Structure formats: structure tokens, C-alpha cells
Amino acid sequence: MLVVPELQLAPYAVSVSARGRKIPEPAPSGRSEFQRDRDRIIHSSAFRRLEYKTQVFVNHEGDLFRTRLTHSIEVAQIGRSIARRLGLNEDLVEAVSLAHDLGHTPFGHAGQEALNACMKDNGGFEHNLQSLRVVDVLEERYAAFDGLNLCFETREGILKHCSPEHAAQLGEVGARFLNNRRPSLEAQIANLADEIAYNNHDVDDGLRSGLVTLDQISSVRLFALHLDEVRAAYPDLAERRMVHETVRRMINTLVTDLIFQTEQNIQLHQPRSVEDVRSAPPLVAFSNEMRELNRELKAFLRTHLYRHYRVMRMSAKSQRIISDLFKAFVDDSRLLPPQFMPQEANVSRLVADYIAGMTDRYAIREYRRLFAVEEE
Ligand code: MG
């Protein structure tokens, strides 16, 4: 049997799964428990669907924009770099990062808002909770259990935020939201790696799409600072390359700051175990200065990209697709494909699961199949 070498990890890293899997399984051979989790996530259907789900731009708008899949891979890359430097468990960070968006609806946040509105009398819809539901319940791949039967630590990382009402229904994975406790440092890293990834790739995609101009974004200090450096060092660089060089420097600055500040916080609080991490304040953090620069960047993106009229038009269209699909299926469940025919009383939840699992283009096709009068 292959022997997995012991990882050289900090004492406050998650080295093994202390709380294991809901359904006990024999230990994997030749890989760690968290590598197995990562592998199960990569082989899931929900993971493959991420390729055709909107991050900001709907998939058919262009081939080079980020999708949920490339976004998740970027999160994993950033997360792993940070984890390695801090002596934390890279495999766990990777597993959480790759799974963190599995519950997203088609059409990004517009889709989530529409589905949440549809579900308001039935417990609502929240993509983060849905990610957990995908790995706990919805994936149907294994003979012995529903879902992926992931380790507790991976599941707690996926559940980034949660209302007290939902937390109370989620057992041990929801308990920290009621007891004011933190997740592992690995989960905290995946969370901030998500933020670093989307802020930076949205700058890149925003500029590529032409919805944001170089002139506009030069009002953002974090961007301007690095753009000036690049211009000074390479005055003749073509614009696209200049943007890439600027964005890569921004990512590097954010990652470096995060590592430095987290090291300081670890020094200050001296955690000696994962349990110490759980009772400490959040230790993975940016410096105050970088948090402010980051906040400015986020505010810019909100105003100039996420609320750009062309993005808003696509959002309005997507919300209509989601709401109309939901209403049609709930009003007449005979329209659902046979494998989704209701076997339980809660038809709304079933329909929400069906819609949330759709890719952008599948949702558009379903919409056409239900509502288009002309023949396809
Ligand atoms: Mg994300």
C-alpha cells in the first residue's frame, strides 16, 4: 500500500479531519482525506456545470471572460499559494475553493436574487447554502450515500455565511454561527482568496469588455499605483499587456499583504491548535490600509461594472427567465423532466434545486422550450 508522507504543517493547521465524514469510510490509500474530497468535487456534475455559469458576463458574451469554473480555479491557485506560505493544509484550501461556488444559479447574482425572491415563502434561496446542499445531498454518484460525503472541515469551509435560522437546522456544520466561533484558517483563506480573485479578474474582464475604461479605473488607487509602476518600467507596452501586468501586480500585492498581516495576527494570538483558531478572532486578514484600498476597488466595480446598464439589461433578462421558469414548474409540475417529478411535498424546493443546477444556456433553452411559440 502506498504511504502518504506526513505533511509538514503548522500546529494550528488542519492536518487530519478531526470530525471525519458523516458516513464513515475506510481511509483512502495513496492520498489524504482532503485530496479525496478535492477529487470528488472535481468529478462532480456540479463542478462541470461551472464552466457554463456566469461570473459577471454570461457565457455566450465572449470566450475569454471568466466563468464560475475559471474563477474557482483562480481562487484555488491563490488560496494554495497563501496556504503553503503559512504552513497550512493546501489540499483542504483547494477542496474548499473548488467547491465554494457549486451552488450558484445560472446568470450569477441576478439569478440568485430572482430565485431567492421566488422562494421567499419557502425558506429562500442562498447560493452558499446551496453549495453545501450540492455536496451533502444533491450529487448522485456514489452507491453508498447521497452527495459526496465530504469531511466536516471541507463542509464548514464551504458554508461561509449563514443566518441563525439556517444554522440551527444544519447541525454541527452550522454550530459556529450560533456559538460565535471561527472556521479553520484554511477556510478563512479560501474566503479571502475568493475576494482577491474576483476583484482582480473583474477588473480584467471589465476592461476587456469595454464597459470600464482605463481612464475610469485609474481613479482607483490600488490600480493606479501599479499602472504607474508598469508605465514607468515599460512605457511602450500595448494596452492589453499593460492591464495584465498591472493586474498580476495587484494580485501579488494583495496576497503578500494578506500573508504578512495573517502572520502578525498569528504572532499576536499564538494559536497552538485548530481549536485555538476557532475561538480566536478571524486571523486571516488584510492590513487596515489594504482593506481600505480593496474596499475602494470593490466600490468602483459595483458602480461601474456590476451596475453598468448593459450588465443590468442582461440581469433583468435573466431574472425574468428564472422567475418564469420557476412559476411554470411550480404551477404545473408535470412540465418537469421525469427525474425531477415531485416525490416529496415541497415542490418549490425541488424546482429551486432543478433551476439552480442549470447552466446559463440550459436555462435559456428550457425557457425557449416552455415559452417560445415558433418551432425550434
Ligand atoms: Mg466565488
Boltz pocket constraint, residues with backbone or C-beta under 6 A from the ligand:
constraints:
  - pocket:
      binder: B
      contacts: [[A, 71], [A, 100], [A, 101], [A, 194], [A, 198]]
      max_distance: 6.0
